[in-house]
């Protein structure tokens, strides 16, 4: 299937109520919280609930209860991105193709930025600038598609950079280099935002990939690990390609590292966890699992010191685009358009959705009994919990037991919020 059509069909489902990662840094202080909460988490609703909480619900991250007040963010807020210092939150409103900019300290919407079309990928590398991939953006004299640079302080679009069919953007630390991935392409477009209006070409196309779809940068930004989607996206071989991002232009380093499938990854030290779903029956079987599902995904563990795969685990299928490492070594992996089995509201047998939990300590996999697309993940450094937006619900998992949290505040593992919850971001701690 054409990858652009595949992703946008899933995106449209989310917009009807069926459907990039925050970094580290300092947090707003408790004195800046306008509702008295010292550890806040924001959850977006894909459609306005009509309640007093507004479009962005504020949750007390200490005890998983809904706090007072909220923040307005369009009529149908969904995907979010947060700056490394947690000061600025971006929310995409699917109803208007606008990005709402929220000051997290003041809990106020500081303005909206109109995009030239829908997006499924945007990043905010600093509090001043953000970048969005808009695959259908109209460009005079060239094919549709662009990377849109957004001015987060003054508001508005700072530049519209032509990248035909731009589907996904990944930023290096600081935002001086953006990798743009286009549908059905074997090249990666490197964007240099500082060259806008300089008279020097802003982009360079780097060939030699196999349907690349995503990348993870090293902490210093000198190396990028590009995921070749391969056959899942109409290519030949899924793999990880190491790229010298410090070179000008960036260069491919060594041979690709073959993996089962590759659409999302998480870097932890010298270990890269790579997830995806192969279309090949030779490596998408649910071997070792007792399930009615006939297709399963794969998680490959890549040792970057030896550039080799040291382990493989069977996970749920679908298009994997969410991954997060929580406390106690629990790796949460989410996908959309997976094989849903059973009904979580009427448990009479197996219940299965798009979430897998991989224990990095003992290499075991837990498939929670839940249904629906995973559209948001948020771990914490000070609590043994993971927030998971799955099937429109906001679940809270205990990372010690890998089960839904059960305490005096939340007995069902679900934070009850009116509306379809699409994404979740911690503001004061993470």
Secondary structure, 3 states (H helix, E strand, C coil): CCHHHHHHHHHHHHHCCCCCCCCCCCCCCHHHCCCCCCCEEEEEECCCCCCCCCCEEEEECCCCEEEEEEECCCCCEEEEEECCCCCEEEEEECCCCEEEEEECCCCEEEEEEECCCCCCEEECCCCCEEEEEECCCCCCCCCCCEEEEEECCCCCEEEEEECCCEEEEEECCCCCCEEEEECCCCCEEEECHHHCCCCCCCEEEECCCCCEEEEEECCCCCEEEEEECHHHHCCCCCEEEEEECCCCCCEEEEEEEECCCCCEEEEECCEEEEEECCCCCCCCCCCCCCCCCCCCEEEEEEECCCCEEEEEEEECCCEEEEEEECHHHEEEEEEECCCCECCCCCCCCCCECCEEEEECCCCEEECCCCCCCEEEEEECCCCCEEEEEECCEEEEEECCCCEECCCCCCCCCEECCCCCEEEEEECCCC
